[in-house]
Structures are given as C-alpha cells and as structure tokens.
Amino acid sequence: MMACTRKNLEVIKALVEHGANPLLKNKDGWNCFHIASREGHPQVLRYLLDVSPSCWDTESTIKRTPLHTAAMHGCVDAVELLLERCQYKPDSRDKCGVTPFMDAIQNGHVDIARLLLEKHQACCTAMDALGAQALHRAAVTAQDEAIRFLISELGVDVNERATDVQLTALHYAAKEGHTHTIQTLLSLGADVHAKDGKNRSALHAACAGQQADAARILLRAGLEDAPDGTGTLARQLARKPDVIQEKIHLDGPCKCSCSRGGEDIATSSCRTWLRSVWIGTSIWTSLESSKPTSISQQGRLAHLTLFVSPACLMGICGGGSRLTLTDVEEDVENLGKEHP
C-alpha cells in the first residue's frame, strides 16, 4: 500500500513478486487499488488489474469505491481507465448516498463529471442520503463552474429543493457565506425570495451562519427580512457584530416602541422601552418569543442594536420621537451600572 502512494512501478512489482497481497485492506477498508486511484497512477492501476483482476471490486468501510476516490481527487486518467476496465455500477453510492458524479462536481472536476455522464450513464440529479443533489453540494463548496455546467448545460433547475427541509442551492451558499456563488446562482435565475419548508429565506441562512457579506448581497438583491414559520426574523439569528451592523445599515424601519403603528410616542416611552430591552424583558415579549433564563450584557447590546435603527436613534423614525444618539449612550451607560 505504501508503495502505491508513489509512481515507482518497479518497487510495486518487486513487492508483488515477493508475495505482497494486492487485496489486503487497511483499517478503513482501502486496498492498494484504492490508494493508486487516489494518486491517479494509470500505470500502477493497469499493473494491479493485470496481476489481480478482482482488485477493483472493493469498497471502503463507508462503501466508497476506487471510482469515488479517483473522481473526488480529480484524477482524469485514472477515471478513464476505471471506466474502461472495471465494472462499477452507474451511480454507485457510499454510506452517505454520494455518487462519483457528486464527488466530481462538489470538488469542481467538471471534466470528470462529463466523462461519467458520457461513459457511465451517471445521473446529474441523483440525490444523496439527505436528499441533496450535486447542485446543492456544489453550492456548499462554492464550485461556480460546476454550478454553471449543471444549470446551463445539463438543464438542472437552479431552484431545485433538497432534503426534507426543502432547501435551495441559494440557502446552502448563503449559509456558507460564498458571496460569489450567491451571485452566480442569482445570475442563473435563482429565486432570491425562495423559502424552505420552514418558511426561511436565504437571509435566515446567511444570518444563522453569521455571514455578513452574504446578507448584504441578498438584501441588495431585493430580499427583505420576514418571519419564518416560528415568527423568527433573520436578524434575530445574527450574533457577530459585523452581521448585526449589516442589518442596522440595510434594515427598514426599526422595531422599537416609538415606531409601532406610526403613533407619536413620547421620548420617555422610548426610553422606558430601551430600559426594558436592556434588562432582557420586553424585547422577548414583543417578538413573541420565550424569555431566556439569562442574557449577558454583550447579548443585551447586540439585541438592542438589532431592534433600534440609526433612524430611530437620530429621531427621524416613523414614531416621531426625539431620542438622540447621545441620550442612548448616556442611558446605556447608566443602565449598565444598574444592571451589569
């Protein structure tokens, strides 16, 4: 096996001639043919097939074949040889339901994906054990060329749903923060307003993944924050300061008391609301969420910035209050002393 990690065919021949067993497996279920497939050595693979014709017919402990391995690592010559001399079933699946075609696509090996389609009748819309297709896996790994290949050349639906949750490729790319992939999907016709089975948009995915740049692109593409099936807004999932700041800059009217229903509420009311937010009470009621058992000072500040916009702080929001930024800074300082 160690010899198969190198291209020195003479060493491999000498070992086999002195009794080395090509079918021997390691703890992961790999034999030397697996290793040679990973390294992409056609000469070694041909020799092993000559001396041990059945060595190709093997699976690892997680049911991955040498064809999976060669496709994953982009070994074009090895894949061509395996398709020519071995009898792997089309779309053979590992324990996660992944096919060699999926391996090629999610690692950006479009040339190998073409080979598998042309010579092995691979299915470009096969699903893994969770219900995700090659498209969704490519979105996770930011393989834009592979995504264009699937959609533009093979006709895969850019808005195809995955898993029981009905996620789109855009959801996956947003969660991972792949901004260029988000732009690629949108340019190929992805629905920026698409919701999953829990009524969550890609903005929810971006905020849950703490991906500020992804959130920015989605917002600028016209996606607005809206409650999911449980009433949770995407902004509520933001925890990192840059994600929170992105929401402050791009959100519409704030959610504080002074702007509710467009009523003209006095500054004192807004300050009362600010106080209750700081100590972690009314914000949870206003969001119709369960009150947490405890909330840190940093957490209070984070949630405060989520629901009070700069427009409100400067006294120009819909409620018509005149709560200035200086007022808030003073109040927060005092509240921090009262409720550390």
Secondary structure, DSSP 8 states (H G I E B T S, - for coil): --GGGSS-HHHHHHHHHTT--TT---TTS--HHHHHHHHT-HHHHHHHHHH-TTTTS---TT---HHHHHHHTT-HHHHHHHHHH----TT---TT---HHHHHHHTT-HHHHHHHHHHH---TT---TTS--HHHHHHHTT-HHHHHIIIIIT---TT--BTTTTB-HHHHHHHHT-HHHHHHHHHTT--TT---TTS--HHHHHHHTT-HHHHHHHHHTT------TTS--GGGG--SHHHHHHHHHH--S--SGGGGGG----HHHHHHHHHHHHTTSHHHHHTT----S---HHHHHHHHHHHS-HHHHTT-STT-----HHHHHHHHHHHHHH--
